[in-house]
Amino acid sequence: MINFEEIAAEVKKDLELQKLLQASRTWGVSPRRFLGTWEPALVTVYERDQAGRVIRTTQRYETPEWTDLDRAYVLALDLYEAGLCDGCGHPLEETTKAENSEAFVAKAPVRCHRCTAQVHAAEEHERPQPEALRWPVDFDQSKVLDLEKWAMGEDMIINHEDHLHAD
């Protein structure tokens, strides 16, 4: 018999298992099929008349793709994900505990310069439905900051102050 509570506890603590189950869900296949341990094996059943002639054929899978255990793991993943904060994606049972109110310390932000370039391009080209616009961004290797030279006080390739701070 399947112990759903044990499966739910396993899914809750095992990030690799969570990723496997999410990937199999995304692909629309059972976890066993995703892992390559199950492939469809069709069995053809022939129905014959009294003279031995084939009058009907039917096909069915030898073993079902989704077992009770597969379904239990996927349901456990759904249960686990239902308990995650829709903001940060971490378990609400951890992030909402009163004793943890001071335990989460935000670090300084990190600026994605690619996103910054996209936002600046969008601001320069205000148009209706900005969410429908896509801004291609190129990476110019010649403008990469040489951190070793910068640390030594030598000339920097990038001299723009806004590229040096996260804001």
C-alpha positions in Angstrom: 0.0 0.0 0.0 1.2 3.5 -0.8 1.9 5.8 2.2 1.0 9.2 0.8 2.4 11.0 3.9 5.9 9.5 3.3 5.8 10.4 -0.3 4.7 13.9 0.5 7.6 14.2 3.0 10.0 12.9 0.4 8.9 15.4 -2.2 9.0 18.3 0.3 12.6 17.7 1.2 14.1 16.5 -2.1 14.7 19.4 -4.6 16.0 17.0 -7.3 12.8 15.0 -7.0 10.7 18.2 -7.2 12.5 19.2 -10.4 12.1 15.7 -11.9 8.3 15.7 -11.2 8.0 19.3 -12.5 9.8 18.3 -15.7 7.7 15.2 -16.3 4.5 17.4 -15.7 5.8 19.9 -18.2 6.4 17.2 -20.8 3.0 15.6 -20.0 4.5 12.2 -19.3 4.8 10.0 -16.2 7.9 10.3 -14.1 8.9 6.8 -15.1 8.6 7.7 -18.8 10.5 10.9 -18.3 13.4 8.9 -16.7 13.3 6.4 -19.5 12.3 3.5 -17.4 8.9 3.0 -19.1 8.1 2.9 -22.7 4.7 2.1 -24.2 4.5 -1.6 -25.1 1.4 -2.3 -27.1 -0.1 -5.7 -27.0 -2.4 -6.7 -29.9 -5.2 -9.0 -29.0 -6.8 -11.0 -31.8 -10.4 -12.2 -31.6 -11.1 -15.2 -33.8 -14.3 -16.8 -35.1 -15.0 -20.6 -34.8 -13.0 -21.2 -38.0 -9.9 -19.5 -36.5 -10.1 -16.4 -38.7 -9.3 -13.0 -37.2 -12.5 -11.0 -36.9 -11.3 -8.2 -34.6 -8.1 -6.9 -33.2 -7.7 -4.6 -30.2 -4.6 -3.0 -28.8 -3.8 -2.0 -25.3 -0.8 -1.1 -23.3 0.9 -4.0 -21.5 1.4 -1.9 -18.4 -0.2 1.5 -17.8 2.0 4.6 -18.1 0.7 6.0 -14.8 0.8 3.8 -11.8 -0.8 4.6 -8.4 2.7 5.5 -7.2 3.3 7.9 -10.1 0.0 9.6 -9.3 0.9 9.8 -5.6 4.2 11.5 -6.4 2.5 14.1 -8.7 -0.2 14.8 -6.2 2.4 15.2 -3.5 4.2 17.8 -5.7 0.9 19.6 -6.2 0.3 19.6 -2.4 3.9 20.9 -1.8 3.6 23.7 -4.4 0.2 24.8 -2.9 2.1 25.6 0.3 4.6 27.9 -1.4 4.5 31.7 -1.2 3.4 33.1 -4.5 5.9 35.9 -4.0 9.2 34.3 -3.2 8.4 30.6 -3.9 9.6 29.4 -0.5 7.4 27.2 1.9 4.9 29.4 3.8 5.2 27.2 6.8 8.8 28.4 7.1 8.4 32.0 5.9 5.4 32.9 8.0 6.6 31.5 11.3 6.6 34.3 14.0 10.0 33.1 15.2 11.5 33.6 11.7 10.3 37.3 11.4 13.9 38.6 11.9 15.7 35.6 10.3 15.3 36.6 6.7 17.8 39.3 5.8 17.6 40.9 2.3 20.9 41.4 0.6 21.9 44.3 -1.6 20.2 44.1 -5.1 22.1 42.9 -8.1 21.6 44.8 -11.3 21.1 42.9 -14.5 22.6 45.2 -17.0 20.8 43.4 -19.9 17.4 44.2 -18.3 18.6 47.7 -17.7 19.4 48.1 -21.4 15.9 46.8 -22.3 14.2 49.2 -19.9 16.1 52.1 -21.3 15.3 51.1 -24.8 11.6 50.9 -23.9 11.6 54.3 -22.2 13.1 55.8 -25.3 10.4 54.3 -27.5 7.2 54.8 -25.5 4.4 53.2 -27.5 1.0 51.7 -26.8 1.0 48.1 -25.4 4.7 48.2 -24.2 4.3 44.7 -22.9 4.0 43.5 -26.5 7.3 44.9 -27.5 10.5 42.8 -27.4 13.9 44.5 -27.2 16.8 42.6 -28.7 20.0 43.2 -26.7 23.5 42.5 -28.0 26.5 41.8 -25.8 29.5 43.9 -26.7 32.6 42.1 -25.5 34.8 45.1 -26.2 33.0 47.0 -23.4 33.5 44.4 -20.6 35.2 45.8 -17.6 38.6 44.3 -16.9 38.2 43.8 -13.1 41.9 43.0 -12.6 43.0 46.3 -14.2 40.3 48.1 -12.3 41.5 46.7 -9.0 45.1 47.7 -9.8 43.9 51.3 -10.6 44.7 50.9 -14.3 42.6 52.3 -17.1 39.2 50.8 -17.3 37.3 49.9 -20.5 34.1 51.1 -19.0 34.2 54.5 -17.3 30.5 55.1 -16.8 29.5 55.4 -13.2 26.1 53.9 -13.7 27.6 50.6 -14.8 29.6 50.2 -11.5 26.7 50.4 -9.1 23.6 48.3 -8.5 21.4 51.3 -7.4 
